[in-house]
């Protein structure tokens, strides 16, 4: 499931100027890509674009055989459900739900959902807090739950926005190892300012090099 | 995770806002249910008023008291009227007054005697005669479903509701008790010889026996009372008394009869249509006010709940976006919101219905004679069901706002807080 972007133009709402333009970008299935670049240039927006959370002002986004702009809202939801795992910049856990329930939420109504959620929490070292509401967790713990939510679903493409920003070195290693393990043979695209994680990636893209602002 | 489960968790984990919404809806449902049931009760009172001709004569009191006492079988034990007056009116013989004047009435088509002399549970035993069955207007006639009219002492005919509610049939013994005011006491066993067809009026919940039977019972009761307390004179006419005369009149006959009876006898005649109108005016404005207040309570609570729900869902716009980003379709998110509204509405209705059930009798008692006694007219808690349905629909409709927001939501912008 390769990702191809062509002649993309993205504009901020009610702004005359484009946030960014991408002439062409191809990410082959199985790649591990680290996207770096200064704040405010549109890295998070790019991840959201890849996930089909919105459509570009012009241009084509192809995910495998699918052209996002030709899919209905329902079909784009199904595409995300079946092929994507997203770790959001603001974590976006449901604070009143426990760690286990937050992970379950990502599994929709998959068979053995509870077991998968438990295993994913074990992978990120959070099984001891599985019944604790995420609102009462530290930022680092919430980050690990957010990663577990994606790991549990074993998606074809993982999009991670600053997945280690609130983690110490030991947990950064744990999370990245878990992510690499879970995405073996699949696509992992990470947006990060964290220089500690550069060593884990063979392919690094500087946003400014292939994106026109 | 299924919509129901997510809705349940969302409600139970956010205890304070949920409790406030739950109480607000529950209390308003309870209050509205009580007012609505009182309104139904008032309406039932009219729809079940028995047919008793054009006019009723009773002992002097208010026209509404006479109307409800005679045709709705409500209220306390009524005052007596002399049977002699009844006989004079029936036989169209001249009525002689103490001042020496006399008058006669040829304008009465039919006159029916009524006297209460017993009770079986909450049902009254009425003494009357066969004119009760043969009225000038055939629609008013009671027909037998089974059996015949009571011919001898110790026999009784049942109204349809008495037979149905108490499971009594022909040949059964009814353990009634003598009732001449106050609590029923002395046993009055009666054998069922007939059962009337239902008329869906107050007549269905009474028992009927002969006048001689009533007179005999009253006679015994008065003699016993006189022995116990001789100073207490119960009736100057002894047992030759009645409570009401139901009268069918020739057109234009009411006014002369009114002047005859109201001015020159101990009785008071009321025109049934006028008294019904008066009662309707009296209770109608109260009912209209009740319905208005009931609607207002529901509307205000609906508004406050809508405001609460809109604020609640507004704060959930990022959560909705996250769910959408995780691959939940609009339909799935909408079903979660609807489940949440439905759960809140349904559980609040249970609270409202409980409040309604607990407080209704007390409020009914507080309102006194403005509403019929529970023994006369009962009203089920399920009569409040339209209120429950409206409140559930109203709660569900408050989900409409976030649903509209959801249909227009830009997931990317919501997640970036734009």
Interface residues (C-beta under 8 A of the other chain):
Chain A: X13 X44 X45 X48 X49 X51 X53 X54 X73 X74 X77 X78 X79 X80 X81 X82 X84 X86 X88 X90 X92 X94 X96 X97 X101 X104 X105 X106 X107 X108 X109 X113 X133
Chain B: X1 X2 X6 X9 X10 X13 X14 X318 X319 X322 X323 X324 X325 X326 X327 X328 X329 X330 X331 X410 X411 X412 X413 X415 X416 X418
